[in-house]
Amino acid sequence: MTYPAATGDLPPVAGPVPHLSQERSAIIDLEAIRHNVRRLAEAASPARVMAVVKADAYGHGAVPVARAALQAGAHWLGVAHISEALALRAAGIDAPLLAWLHTPDSNFGAAVAAGVDIGCSGWELERIVAAAREQERPARVHLKVDTGLGRNGATVDTWDRLVGEAMEYQDQGLLRVVGIFSHLAVADEPERPETDEQLAAFRAVLAIAEDAGVDPEVRHLANTPAALSRPDTHFDLVRVGLGIYGLSPFAGQTSAELGLRPAMTLRTVVSHCKDVPAGQGVSYGFNYHTSGASTLGLIPLGYADGIPRVATGGPVLVEGVTYPVVGRIAMDQMVIDLGPRHVTEGGHSVLGAEALLFGNGEDGGPTADDWARAAGTINYEIVTRISPRVPRTFINETPVP
């Protein structure tokens, strides 16, 4: 099924649309998603799995990915914003669902009405309680503590006050403290001691909460790298994001080595070929010139499609050969140097041939990790930034019960 935009919850394009008929597409393998969830659930057992589908499921399509993750055994879903949670509820997804990043303008009332769990770092508590009163329904709250990351969450010094206030409201029937959680800073670097320090801090605040009478359904700390490498951080629930998309969080281990399968394939077709002489400048700034007579191939994806502008050298696979992008990547297009193919003199043309930017890496093909290295960034960013202008095509869907 092909959707015209990245949200994944729009009506499908009428009629069958094989992915190869698309000028450009991001193909999402939902069986890979299911495989990865099962793999992570096995690693985390007996803890349960929260599949993190924020940011449109890291660019993979929140609704189809959420459904696939639940089919494979995820018990919870996680998003950053309440608006993301409400979109999942509107699609008919009724699984436990947590949203944790808010502003004073966040729609807490809608979250309470929709049965969305709300992360609370402290300042949100009064707004959450007001929403519960308005909706005449107790809010479901996960109290968040900052154990060292320095972002969201109550400080350790203010934790006992937050717990005390939350329990007062729970006694009044205005909320239920469903969970207690924090987030790890360096679990993707297993040798660093800060994870041990954060774990010790988390255990300490759990003890404070227990002494105050909190009996949470779930305590959660581990992200994907901790789910795979630190069983002592698993508690009742692990929040896995990157791993369910089949990407490795570790610099020294590949997806395959972790038993994960990348779910997104980004491809297009070669849109133009032309022979050029030696010394031909390529793209803005003329940062590249051909070293000899050559054929240039135009790839119709650019930074408006989410390809990092700085990722010159990123790999493109055409007819079994991988070519690096040359010259600057533009808004809508980039260029590969095909070598001395002499198209205009009757040589073989690759016009219209499939151009693969990244996929699952089988048979040595390019991966999101390769593009991350070219751009000086991380694989998370490569897949998440693929823009809505690139249609998502979902394969290996299963019927919704």
N, C-alpha and C positions, 0 to 999 in steps of 0.2 A: 504494500500500500504506500502511496506517495502523498505527502502533505505539502502544501505550497509554502509553508513557513515553519519556523523552528519550534513553535509551541507544541506541535504534535496533537493538539486537541481541536483542530479545524476539520471541516468535512473533507474526506478524501477526494482527490481529483477523480472525476467520473471516468470509468473504464479502466482497463488494465494499462499500466504505464511501466513497462520494464525499465529498470534503472539505466540500461545502456541507451535508451532513447532520450535520456535527459542530457541537455547540454552540459550541465554540471549538477552534481548531487553528492550529498553525504548519506551513505548507505549505513543504516544502523541494524546490526544483527542482534535481534532480541534473544536468540538462543545463546549467543555469547553472554548477554546480560544474565540470563538464567544460570548458565554455567558458572559465571563468576560469583554470583550470589551463593550458589551451593558450595563452591570452594571456600568462600569466606565464612559461611555458616559452619562448615566442618572445622575450620581453623579456630573459630571462636567458641564452639560448643564447650560447655552447656549454656554459655551466654547467648542471648538472642541477637538478631541483626536488625539495625536500623539502616535502611537504604537511603542515602542522602541524594535527593533529586533536585537540589537548589540549582539556580542558574540554568533552568530548562534542562535539568539532568546533565549538567556539564556540556550543554550543547547537543545532547542526544535526543531530546524530546521527552518532557517530563511525564506526560500521561502514559504513553506506551511503555516507557522504561519503568515507571512505578508499577504498572500492572504486571510486567514481566518479573520484576523483583519480588512482588508479593506471590506470584505463582510459584516462584522458586524457593519460597520459604522465609523471606523477610517478614518480620512481624510489625515493624514500624517503618514510617517514612519520615524524613527530615528535610526541612527547607530553611532558608534564611528568613524570608519575609512572609508575613501573614497573607499578603496578596497571592503569593505562590501557593500557599496552603489552600486558600479559597478556590483557586483554579482547579486544584485536584479534587476538592469536594464537589465542585460544579460538574466535574466529569464523572461523578458517581463513585469515587473512591472513598470508602468509609473506614479504612484502616487507621489505627492510631497514628497521629501525625503531629509533629512538633515543629513550631516556628520560633526562632530564637533571636532575631536581630530586629530591633524596633526603633522607632522615633516617637516623639510626642504626638505625631499625626497618625500613627498606626491605628488600624481599625480593630481595637480590642473587642468591641461589642460583637462584630461579625465573627471574630475568632471564637468567642465563647458560644455564640449561637450555633456555630458549625461544629462544635466539639473539637476544636483545634487546641492542642496543648500549647501553652505559652511559656517560653523561656523568660526568666525574670532575674535580673541582676541587682535589683533594688529599687531604682527610681520608678520602674514600671508598676510596682505593686499597687499603689493607690489607684492608678488608672485601670488596672485589671479588676480590682474590687468594685470600682464604680461600674464597669461594664457588666460584672456579675449581678450587681443589684438591678441594673437596667434590664438585663435579660431574664432576671428571676431564675437564674441557673448558676450553680457553682462553677467557677473557672477551674480548669485543670492546669496546674503550674509545675514547671521544673525550675527549681532554684539553681542558679549558676554561680559558681565561685571561681575567681581567678587564682589559679594555683601557680602562676608564674609567667603566663604568656603575655600579660600586660595589655589585653584588649578588653573584651566584654567580661562581665562577672563581678560579683561583689568581692571586695578585698577580704583577705583573711581577718583583718582587724574589725570589719563591719559585719562579718558573717553571723555572729551570734545574735546581733540585733535584727538582721533580716529574717533569720529563722524564727525568732520570737514573735515578730510581727505577723509573719505568715501563719504561724500556729494559732495566733489569736483569731485571725480571720477564718482559719479552718474550723475552729471551735464555734464560730458564728454561722457556719454553713455556707460561707461565701466562696470558698475555694477548697481544693484538695491538692496537697503537695504530692504530686504523682512521681516526681523524679528529682534527683540531685545530680548535677553534672559539671564537668570542666573540660578543658581542651588542652591537648599536648602541643608543645612548641617544636620539639626536635626529635620526635619518634622516628622520623625518616633517617636519622643518623644514630643508629643503635648504640654506638660506642660512647655517646655523650652522657654525662652524669645527670643532666638536668631532668631527664625523665624520671629517674629515681627520686629526685627532690620533689617533683610535682606529685608523684604517686604518694609520697609520705605526707605531703600537705593535704591531698585529697582524703586520705584515710583519717587525718586529724579532724577535718571539717565534718566528715561523716559521723565521727564519734560525738561531736558537738550536737549535730542534728539529732542523733539517736537519743542523747541525754535530754533533749528538749521534747521528745515524744514523737519525732517524725518517723513514719513507717512508710518509706517510698516504695512504689512498685518497681522502680528501676533506678539504678545508680550507673552512670555511664561516663567514661573517660576516654576510652580507646578510639583512635581513628584507624584508617586502613593500615599504616605501618605497624601500629601497636597491635592491631588485631592479628597480624601475621607474625609478629616477633616477640610480643610481650604478653604472655597469658596472664601475668599477675596484674595487668591493667584492665582485664575484661569485665569484671564485676557482673552485672546482670544483662548488660546490653553493650554492643559495640556499634559505633556510628561509622559506616564505611561509605566513602564517596568514590575516590579515584579507583579503588579496586574493582568496583562493580562495573566500571567501564573498561576493565581489562588492562589498565596501565599500571606500571610499577612505580611505587613511591621511593624506591631505593636506587641510588646512583650506581651501585655495583651489581644489581640483579635485573634481569630482563623479565618481562611479563611471562614468557614461556617458562622460565626457571621458577617462577612463583605459582605456576599452574593457572595462569589467567590468560584470557583471550581478548585482545582489543576488539571493541564492538563497532567502531566507526571506520569506514573507508571513505576517503575524500577523493573524488575523481571528476574529470572533465574530458574534453576532447581537444586535440590540437586544432586551433582555429585558423591558422595561416602558416604557410611555409614559403620561404623565398631565399634564393641564392644571393650572397653578398660577397664583396671582395675583401681581401685582407685589409685590416685597419678600420673596418666598419665599426663606428660607435654604436652602443646599444643602450637605449633607455635614457632617462633624465640624468644629466650630469656627465654622461659619457665615461662612467667609471669602468667600463669594459670595452675593449676593442678586439675584434676577431684577430687571431694570430695568422690566419691565412684565409684563402677563399673558403667559404663555408655556407651552410644552410642554417637559417634561424627558424625556430618554431615558436609560435605564439601560443601561450597557455592562458585561456580567458578566466583567470581568477586573480584577484589582487587584494589590496588591504581593505577594500569595501566588503569583501567576502570573508574577511577575518584572517587573511594571510599576513603575518607580520612584515611590515615594510622593510625591516632590517634583515630579513632572512635570506639575503643573497647567498647562493650556494645550496639552498634547500633542494632535496632530490625530487626528480620527476621521472617516473618509469613510463617509457614509451616502447612498445613492441619488444619487451624483454631487456631493454638497455636503460640504465639509470643515468640521467643527465642532470648536472647542477644548474640551478637558475643563475643566469648571468645578468649583470646590470641591475639597476634598482627595480624593485617591485613597485608597480604603479597601482592606482586605485582599482583598476579593473583587469589588469593583465600583467604577465611576466613573460620572460623570454628564456628559451634554452638554446644552446649552440649544439646543433646536431652533427657538426663536422662537415667534411667535404662530400655532401651527398648529391649535389648538382641536380636539383629538381628540374630546373628549366632546360637541362640538357637530356632529359629522358630518364633520369635516375628515379629511384623509388621515392615516392612521397608518403609522408605520414599524415598528411592532411586528413582530419576526421578520425584519426586513430585515438584510442583511449589513452589519456594521460593520468596516471595514478600518482597522487601526491603522498598519500599514506594509507596504510591498511593494517592488516594483522601481522605483517612482517614475514609471512610464510615465503619460502623459497628466496629469502634474502631481499624481499621487496622493501621499499621505504616505509618508515614508521613515524608516528607522531614524535617519538623521541629524537629521530633524526632532524625533524624540523625544529624541535626545541633547541637542539645544539646549534643549528644554523642561526637561530634568532637570539641565542643567549638567554633562554628562558626555560620554563618547565613544561612537561607534557600536559599538565592541568590546563595551562593557558592556551595551548595550541588547539585542543578540541573545544574548549568552552567558547573561544572567540569566533568560531565559524558562524557567520552572520545569517540572519533569516533569509537573505537573498539566495542562499544555497538551499534548494529543497531537500528535505529529509525523506528518504525512502526507507521504510521499515520492512525487513525480511524476517521470516520465521516467526510471524505472529501466531498466537493461538487464540481461539475464541474467548471472549469475555463471558464468564458464567452469568 
